[in-house]
């Protein structure tokens, strides 16, 4: 035993002198998703794997760009979220900026920054008008309802601008992708179909205007035309969210924007859309209908009337959004 002591001492001294194995550095970059129930994955059979954010992340993770590097996902989407909700203290924007900053300040790794950000928001902004005490439910033609609708559009524009500006300032090199809104009733042949379509165009016009700011360097992904006339095919049984096929198509257009290519859709999902056309004024920029004022009547023209009538038509959908807010403790 005494003969072994010198050997044991030598072994222990070498062990203490040997450099400790370095802690595993967090090397994988990240994809951050900001938004509402669509980002959360509601409507998919399994939101955690079948939502468009999850599908996009999985495809990117397997791509040449990230196959070796890896790609982490932080999905901040909250069902029922409005554009203003993103700006709340402790809300999605604050969380996203904190994640971006933490990774940039992490000196242990040179390859763990947030590289991709997706933002989808706006649908709940108009659904917020579909409450039982809303003047738009009582009388969509009232001046108060028209004022509420315009106020909603103005707030959407201001809040979305602030969200994108702060994300761009925090992550100057990241790909930022913004999704527009689709009509969940398009092609169903229901009376509210055209009303919903016109309201969605108003929201998308605002989104397009914000994203057009060259300083933001943001890409706009349109799902409006993708769902137009195909709601019965791409919208879930709740008549609001994308189903599995809908989420898959949304993921493809997002991926195409990130990879700077044309989207490729399964032929079986791209049957001709049954779109009911209506007589309307010439389209504005981006195919969006401008709102005009009828000077003789002293009020809003028919397109604006239809646009502000959407909350009454979608009162049931507003209840769905409210249910998700309650379920999330919001």
N, C-alpha and C positions, 0 to 999 in steps of 0.2 A: 504494500500500500504506500509506504514511504517513497519507493522508487517511482510511483505514479504521480506523486505530488508535483514534481518539477514540470512534468509533461502537461499536467492539468493546468498549472499556472500559466505555462506558455500558451496553451490553447485559449484560455480565457483572455489573456492579454491581447492576443491577435484578434479575438472576437470584438473586444472593446475598441481596438484601433481601426478595425475595418469600417469603412464608411457605411452609414445606414442607408437602406434602400430609400430612394426619394419617394415622397407621397405622389400618388397618381394625380397628375395635373388634369384639370378639366379642359380638354382640348377641343371638344365638339362645338361648332357654331350653333346658332339657334334660329328658330322660326317662331315668331310671336304673332298670334291671331287675336284681333280685337273685334268685338261686334256683339250681335244679339243672338237669338236662338238659332239662326242659320249657322253661325260660327260654332255654337255649342254642339250642333249636330242634331237638333230636334227634327223629327220627321223620318230619320233613318232608322232601320230596324235596330241597329246598335250605334247610338251616337258616338261612342268612343272610337269606333273603327270605321263606321260608314258615313259619318259626316264629311262634308267637303274638305274641312281643315285636316281631318285625320287621313283622308285619301291623298290629299296634296302632300302632306308630310311623308307618308309612306313611299309615294312615288319619288319624291326628292331624295329620300334617304337611300333609295336603291339606284339613283342616277349616278352617272359618271362624276358629277360635281361633288357628291357627298358620299359615295360608296366607301371610300377609304377614310375620309375625315369624320364621318358621322354627322348627324343633325338632330339636335334636341328640339322638342316642341313645348311651347308654353301657350296653351289655349285659354285666353282670358274671357272668352265669350260668355255672356249672361243672357238667358232668355228674358225677354221683356225690356231689354235695355233700349233707351232712346239716345240720341246724339248728346243731349245734355248730361245724361247719366255718365258718359265717359269721362266727364270733367269733374265729377264729384270727388271730394277728398277721399283718398284711398281707393278710388275707382280704377277703371281699366287703364286709362292714360297714365295715371301716376304709377301704377304697377309696371306698365310697359317701359316707361322711362327709367324706373329704378332698375329693372332687369338689364336694360341697355347700358346704363351707367356702371353697374356692378361688373359687368363683363368687360367693359372698356378699361376699368380700373384694375382688373385682375392681371397683375404683372407676371403671374406664374404661367400664363399661357398667351401665345401670340395668335391663336386661332380659335377663339371662343366667343367672338362678337355676334350680336344679332344681325343676321344678314338678310332676312326676309320678314316682312310685316304685311299682313293682310287686314283690311278694314272693311267690314260690311255693317251698315247702319242706315236708319232712316224709315224703315217700315213702321216701327212702333211710334214714330213721331206723329204720323197721321192717325194711327190707331188710338193715340192718347186723346184724340178729339171725340172718340166714340164712347163716351161715358154717358150714363143715364141723365146726368145734369147738364150735358153739353148743349149749347144753343143750336149746334148743327144737327142734333137729333130731333129737337123740337121743330126747327124750321131752317133747313139748309139754305134758304134764300134770304135769310135775315142778314142785316148789315153786321150784326154781332158775329154771326158764323163766318161771314166773309173775312171779317177782321181777324178772327181766331186762326183761320186757315192761312192768311198771309203772314200773320205773326209766327206761325209754326214754320213756314218756309224761311222767313228771315232768321229765326233762331237756328234752324238747321244749317243754313249757310254760315252763320257766324261761328257756331260750335264746331262744325266740321273743319272749317278753315283753321281754327285754333288747334284742334287735335292733330291735323296733318302737319301744321307748322312746327309744333313741339316735337312730334315724332321725327321730322326731318332734321331739326336742330340737334336732337339727341343722337340720331343715327344717320350721319351725312352720306354714308356709303351704302346703306341698306336698300334693297328693292322694296318699295312700298306699293302695294296693289290695293286699289279701292274698287269695290263691287257696287253696281247700281242695284235697283230694286225691280222685281218682276211683279206682275199681277197674278195672284193665286186663283183668279176667276177666269182668266183669259181662255176663250174658246168653249166655255161651258154653255153658252147660249142663254145665260141668265140675265134678267133685267139689269143687274148691277155690274155686268161685265164691262160695258163701255164706260160706266162711271168710274170703276176701279182703274181702268186703263188710262183714263185722262188724269186721274189723281197721281198715278204712278209716274206719268210723263212729267208732271209738275215737279215731283220730288227729284227725278232723274235730271231734269234741267238744272236744278240747283246744284246737284252733285257734280254734273259736268262742268258747270261754271267754276266751281271751287277747284276742281282737279286741273283745269286748264291753266292755272297759274304756273308759269315755267319755273319759278323759284322753288316750288315744292318738289319738282321732279318726281311726280307720282304717275303711275299708270292706271288708267280706268279700264276695268273689265266689265263689259255689259252682259248681263244675263237676261235683260228685258226681252230681246228678240228671241233668245233661246227658248223661253217659256211661252212666248206669245202664241196663243192658239193651242197650247199643249198642256194646259193645267190638269186636265183629267188624266194625262199620261205621266206627268212629272211631279204632281203635288200629292202629298200624303192625304190620308183619310180625314185629317183635321181641317182640310181645305185651306191651309195656310202655309205649311212648311214643305220643303222639297222631300220627296220620297227617296228611296235608295237610288233610283235612276236619276232623279233630279240632282241629288248631291254629287253623283258621279260626273254629270255633265258640267256642273259648276266647277268641280275640281279640275276638269280638263281645261276649261278656259283660263283658270288661274295659273295652271302649270304652263300653258302655252305663253301667257304673258311673262312669266318668270324666265322661261327658256327662250323667249323672243322667237316664237314660231307660230304657225297657224294651228288652231286646235283641230284635233281629229276625233270625230264622234262615231260611235257605233251606228251602223246604218239602220238597225232596227229601232233606234230611238229617235231617228230623224225623219219620221213620216211627215208628209206635208201638213203644215199647221192650218187648222180651220179657223181663220181669222175673219171676223165679221167687220166689214169696212163701213164707215159712216162718212157722210159729207162733212168736210172740215176745211178750214183755211189752209193755205200753204204751210208746209212744215218749216219750223225754225231750224237753227243749226243743230246738227246731230239728230235730225228727225224728230225733234221735240216740238209740240204744239205751243205756239206763243199764246199768251192770254191777252185778249183785246178788250177794250172798253167800248160799249155802245153809247155814244154821246146823246143820242135821241132819247134813250130810255133812262139815262142818268145813272146807270148801274152796270153791273157786270154782264158780259155777254154770255151766251149759252154755254160755251166751253168752260168758263169759270164756274158757272152754276153747277155743271156736272161734276167738276173737280171737287167743289166743296161739299157735294152731296155724298161723297164716298164714306164719311164716318157713319151716316145713317144706314147705308147699304151694308156696311161691314160691322155693325154693332156686335153681332155674335162673335166675330173674329177678335174684336176688342176684348171681349170677355175671356177668350182663350189666352191672349197676351197677359191679361190681368191675373189669370190663374197661374201662369208661369212665374210672374213676379212674386206672388204669394208663396209658391213652392220654393223659391230661392231665398225667401226671407227678406225680400226687398220692399 
